[in-house]
Amino acid sequence: MIGHEAGMLTITHERLWEGVLSWLRTQKCHADITVTVPRDCPVTLNLVSADAVVSGLTARASIKSASGDVTLDGLLGTVDANTVSGALEAQGLDGAVTFTSVSGDLTLAGGSIDRLAARTVSGRVAADVDLAGESRVEANTVSGEVALRIPEDAGAEVSLNSATGRIDTSFPELGRQDRAVARSVNGKLGDGSGRLSVNTVSGSVTLLGRPVADAPEITTPRTEK
């Protein structure tokens, strides 16, 4: 069902089998929907278990999902995503990204981030991006792993902290402190114009440098079960 009122386009799916009759169905309903909007049109997606692909927007994208996975490609505006267990994968973003989840994973590759704020409980955060000027990158998890890859010549004040998780970095100029109750790696990279902060309880933290000539690529951290 499609509705358009006060400049807002709404698309919903009508349930044809309700109540007791829904138990008689042996197959779930499935629908593929493609919506084309102007590049500068703000978009809001509310998903339950459906997956979504969003590309080419320059305006704000607001996404809420329970278990559906979301893929973003080439968005130039602000992205605000909230999921329960749904994963967010994105490439070629240029702007600010906010991601909040319980167990969903965040994977970013390519693009230039002005601000990244990621908060999860057990979800993993993996990002291979450029830092633009006074960029801010903040990742907070309880048990989720965090793996970041930035240009070797990036400028940022760095603070990596974990209570019991391992911390690894390829930047020798960062200082390490291992205490009985916490571990941390801190220091300044380049001119220190940006800020990169990671805090976990038991999740491991990895910060790697990427040669300037190399294109960003992602390697999602794996957890042995």
LINVEN-V440764 format. One record per run of one state. SS is the DSSP state (H for helix, E for strand, - for the rest). FROM is the first residue (numbers start at 1). TO is the last residue. Records with the same first field share a line. If there is no record, write none. Layout:
# LINVEN-V440764
SS->FROM-TO + FROM-TO
This chain:
# LINVEN-V440764
-->1-1 + 6-7 + 12-18 + 25-42 + 48-51 + 56-60 + 66-69 + 74-78 + 84-87 + 102-105 + 121-124 + 141-145 + 152-155 + 163-166 + 170-174 + 179-182 + 190-193 + 201-204 + 211-225
E->2-5 + 8-11 + 43-47 + 52-55 + 61-65 + 70-73 + 79-83 + 88-101 + 106-120 + 125-140 + 146-151 + 156-162 + 167-169 + 175-178 + 183-189 + 194-200 + 205-210
H->19-24
